[in-house]
Amino acid sequence: MDGFMAMENTGIAAVRETLQESVASQRKELSDVLQEPLQRLADRCAPVWTDRIALDRVLLEGLPTLPHGKTLYALNVHGVQISSNVTREGLEPETFGRDRSMRPYLCEAVPSRGALLSESYISQIGKHPTITAVQIVRDSEDSVLGYIGVDFGLRDLPLTRALYEEPVFWRQLKGDPSIRNAVFHQSRAESGMDREIDVVMGVIEELMIYHGVYHVILHFSSSRAVIWVESDPYRYRLLDLDALVDPDICLAYPKSPYPSEALVPQDRIRDVLESFRTLRFMDDMFYLRSGTLNLFNGLVGLTFSCDGSHYIPCNEFLQTGTDFWTIA
């Protein structure tokens, strides 16, 4: 069919890998902090393992040694709780006997030595993202007695995380299958933006070069635009067709120098917008529904009539001829 349909999900695996690397780095940092205090606590628990009162006391004394631990408890080899929950507020004896064997952290393979740091999961009571560290407890003859577990709310962990950096390469995402299956039975209807596209492109280019607009989404089919301004980045602004066809709208946005950090050269903005125009009118069946440009990450976003979406580095987008999108 068209060229872009042959590139389904390009780059998605690589993005997931990059995300996983970032997450793995943070998990290792937490695991390294917990290994030694968890092992010391397990060694203290072993001699009093069958004495509930003494075990609760050891756990109560041990919780402050586990940085940012929220809830601490002991489990037998079957995953049944043999202690109270220990929290910063004290003991919760009603939790004794709770069966935790099917909780996510016990469904993973606990290592024979050291601790397991579980994958994040949603807690049953608080309903918020949580991680649990599970440490094997052994007696003096090296037999497994059970486990101690400590829960951490992700919101409570003060790890200094480097912000995940969005990779800049061509990606495609599938859209709504019902729209995709009906693509051969549709035809582009001319919108108000289509009729006034020369004025709209001129206004958008002016706003991006001279008035601090760094991100724009042009919805051609519904004749509107959403913009973000560098001087007020936390709020978006919605421009309807009346605003988009009125060059006076530029007077509402203070003049601003073109950002030096932008990855899109200011003299290529018009080229991107003209390419949007080409893709909008290239075919009555396959056509651009919306186009996005972000100056700082240098990405162009495209959503087509088949509801497939592409995110493409600006330079690659401008090097890709119209034939790519239309060749069967």
Secondary structure, 3 states (H helix, E strand, C coil): CCHHHHHCCCCHHHHHHHHHHHHHHHHHHHHHHHHHHHHHHHHHHHHHCCCHHHHHHHHHHHHHHCCCCCEEEEEECCCEECCCEEECCEEEHHHCCCECCCCHHHHCCCCCCCEEECCCEECCCCCCEEEEEEEEEECCCCCEEEEEEEEEEHHHCCCCCCCCCCCCCCEEECCCHHHHHCHHHCCCCCCHHHHCHHHHHHHHHHHHHHCCEEEEEEECCCCEEEEEECCEEEEEEEEEHHHHCCHHHHHHCCCCCCCCCCCCCHHHHHHHHHHHHHHHHCCCCCCEEEEEEECCCCEEEEEECCCCEEEEEHHHHHHCCHHHHHCC
